[in-house]
Amino acid sequence: MAHYSTAIESRLPAAEAFAYMADFANARVWDPSVSKASRVDEGALEVGSIFDLVARFAGRDVPLRYTIVAYEPSHHQVVLEARRPGFVSRDTITVEPAEHGSNVHYDAVLAFSGLGRLFDPIMQWIFNRVGAQATTGMQTALNP
Protein backbone atom coordinates (compact mmCIF):
# COMPACT_ATOMS: atom_id res chain seq x y z
CA MET A 1 0.00 0.00 0.00
CA ALA A 2 1.28 3.46 -0.90
CA HIS A 3 1.00 6.09 1.81
CA TYR A 4 1.63 9.83 1.92
CA SER A 5 1.19 12.10 4.91
CA THR A 6 1.87 15.80 5.29
CA ALA A 7 1.11 18.74 7.57
CA ILE A 8 0.68 22.33 6.43
CA GLU A 9 0.61 25.45 8.55
CA SER A 10 -2.09 27.84 7.39
CA ARG A 11 -2.87 31.45 8.23
CA LEU A 12 -6.58 30.62 7.78
CA PRO A 13 -8.73 29.92 10.84
CA ALA A 14 -9.41 26.20 11.32
CA ALA A 15 -13.06 26.39 10.22
CA GLU A 16 -12.15 28.21 7.00
CA ALA A 17 -9.23 25.88 6.15
CA PHE A 18 -11.44 22.87 6.86
CA ALA A 19 -14.29 24.14 4.66
CA TYR A 20 -11.85 24.73 1.80
CA MET A 21 -10.18 21.31 2.05
CA ALA A 22 -13.42 19.37 2.64
CA ASP A 23 -14.78 20.73 -0.65
CA PHE A 24 -12.73 18.29 -2.71
CA ALA A 25 -13.56 20.16 -5.93
CA ASN A 26 -10.79 22.53 -4.75
CA ALA A 27 -8.25 19.76 -5.36
CA ARG A 28 -7.88 21.04 -8.93
CA VAL A 29 -6.46 24.27 -7.45
CA TRP A 30 -3.90 22.79 -5.04
CA ASP A 31 -3.03 19.41 -6.60
CA PRO A 32 -1.17 19.76 -9.92
CA SER A 33 -1.89 16.11 -10.76
CA VAL A 34 -5.66 16.86 -10.82
CA SER A 35 -6.82 18.25 -14.16
CA LYS A 36 -10.55 18.20 -13.37
CA ALA A 37 -12.52 18.23 -10.15
CA SER A 38 -16.19 18.91 -9.58
CA ARG A 39 -18.92 18.20 -7.08
CA VAL A 40 -21.52 15.79 -8.44
CA ASP A 41 -24.31 16.41 -5.94
CA GLU A 42 -25.66 19.59 -4.38
CA GLY A 43 -26.40 20.92 -0.92
CA ALA A 44 -24.41 20.94 2.27
CA LEU A 45 -21.37 18.69 2.51
CA GLU A 46 -22.15 15.48 4.37
CA VAL A 47 -21.45 11.78 4.37
CA GLY A 48 -22.34 10.63 0.86
CA SER A 49 -21.33 13.86 -0.93
CA ILE A 50 -19.62 12.96 -4.22
CA PHE A 51 -16.76 14.50 -6.21
CA ASP A 52 -15.46 13.51 -9.65
CA LEU A 53 -11.74 14.04 -10.27
CA VAL A 54 -9.37 13.25 -13.08
CA ALA A 55 -5.87 12.69 -11.75
CA ARG A 56 -2.68 12.11 -13.71
CA PHE A 57 -0.95 9.15 -12.11
CA ALA A 58 1.89 7.05 -13.51
CA GLY A 59 1.52 8.71 -16.89
CA ARG A 60 -2.22 8.12 -17.22
CA ASP A 61 -5.35 10.19 -16.63
CA VAL A 62 -7.36 8.29 -14.04
CA PRO A 63 -11.01 9.22 -13.40
CA LEU A 64 -11.85 8.94 -9.71
CA ARG A 65 -15.18 9.29 -7.94
CA TYR A 66 -14.58 10.31 -4.33
CA THR A 67 -17.31 9.95 -1.74
CA ILE A 68 -17.25 11.46 1.71
CA VAL A 69 -17.34 8.43 4.04
CA ALA A 70 -16.85 10.33 7.31
CA TYR A 71 -17.60 13.99 7.98
CA GLU A 72 -17.15 15.66 11.35
CA PRO A 73 -17.13 19.44 10.92
CA SER A 74 -17.13 20.00 14.69
CA HIS A 75 -13.80 18.12 14.83
CA HIS A 76 -12.63 19.51 11.46
CA GLN A 77 -12.19 16.06 9.92
CA VAL A 78 -13.30 14.57 6.62
CA VAL A 79 -12.51 11.21 5.04
CA LEU A 80 -12.95 10.70 1.31
CA GLU A 81 -12.71 7.43 -0.55
CA ALA A 82 -12.45 6.49 -4.22
CA ARG A 83 -12.79 2.88 -5.38
CA ARG A 84 -11.74 1.48 -8.73
CA PRO A 85 -11.10 -2.07 -9.85
CA GLY A 86 -7.75 -2.96 -8.33
CA PHE A 87 -7.37 -0.15 -5.80
CA VAL A 88 -8.91 2.07 -3.15
CA SER A 89 -7.78 5.62 -2.43
CA ARG A 90 -8.60 6.95 1.04
CA ASP A 91 -7.80 10.55 2.01
CA THR A 92 -8.19 11.83 5.56
CA ILE A 93 -8.03 15.57 6.21
CA THR A 94 -7.91 16.92 9.74
CA VAL A 95 -7.55 20.60 10.66
CA GLU A 96 -6.50 21.83 14.09
CA PRO A 97 -6.59 25.39 15.42
CA ALA A 98 -3.16 26.95 15.89
CA GLU A 99 -1.87 30.18 17.39
CA HIS A 100 -1.67 31.99 14.04
CA GLY A 101 -4.31 30.10 12.05
CA SER A 102 -4.47 26.33 11.72
CA ASN A 103 -2.56 23.14 11.00
CA VAL A 104 -3.87 20.97 8.19
CA HIS A 105 -3.02 17.27 8.29
CA TYR A 106 -3.46 15.32 5.08
CA ASP A 107 -3.10 11.55 5.04
CA ALA A 108 -3.58 9.57 1.82
CA VAL A 109 -3.47 5.81 1.36
CA LEU A 110 -3.57 4.04 -2.00
CA ALA A 111 -4.23 0.33 -1.46
CA PHE A 112 -3.88 -2.05 -4.39
CA SER A 113 -5.40 -5.50 -4.55
CA GLY A 114 -4.43 -8.62 -6.43
CA LEU A 115 -1.35 -8.44 -8.63
CA GLY A 116 -1.31 -4.66 -8.22
CA ARG A 117 0.26 -5.16 -4.80
CA LEU A 118 3.45 -6.25 -6.55
CA PHE A 119 3.88 -2.66 -7.72
CA ASP A 120 3.64 -1.15 -4.23
CA PRO A 121 7.32 -0.03 -4.09
CA ILE A 122 7.05 1.75 -7.47
CA MET A 123 3.68 3.25 -6.58
CA GLN A 124 5.09 4.51 -3.27
CA TRP A 125 7.83 6.36 -5.16
CA ILE A 126 5.26 7.89 -7.55
CA PHE A 127 2.90 8.72 -4.67
CA ASN A 128 5.72 10.50 -2.80
CA ARG A 129 6.43 12.66 -5.86
CA VAL A 130 2.76 13.47 -6.49
CA GLY A 131 2.21 14.11 -2.76
CA ALA A 132 5.13 16.52 -2.52
CA GLN A 133 3.72 18.57 -5.41
CA ALA A 134 0.27 18.58 -3.79
CA THR A 135 1.81 19.70 -0.48
CA THR A 136 3.37 22.70 -2.22
CA GLY A 137 0.00 23.52 -3.78
CA MET A 138 -1.81 23.21 -0.44
CA GLN A 139 0.73 25.54 1.21
CA THR A 140 0.01 28.16 -1.45
CA ALA A 141 -3.78 27.70 -1.39
CA LEU A 142 -4.02 27.71 2.41
CA ASN A 143 -1.90 30.83 2.83
CA PRO A 144 -3.46 33.51 0.63
Summary of the structure (lengths in Angstrom):
residues: 144
radius of gyration: 14.7
end to end distance: 33.7
largest distance: 46.6
contacts: 443
relative contact order: 0.27
helix: 33%
strand: 47%
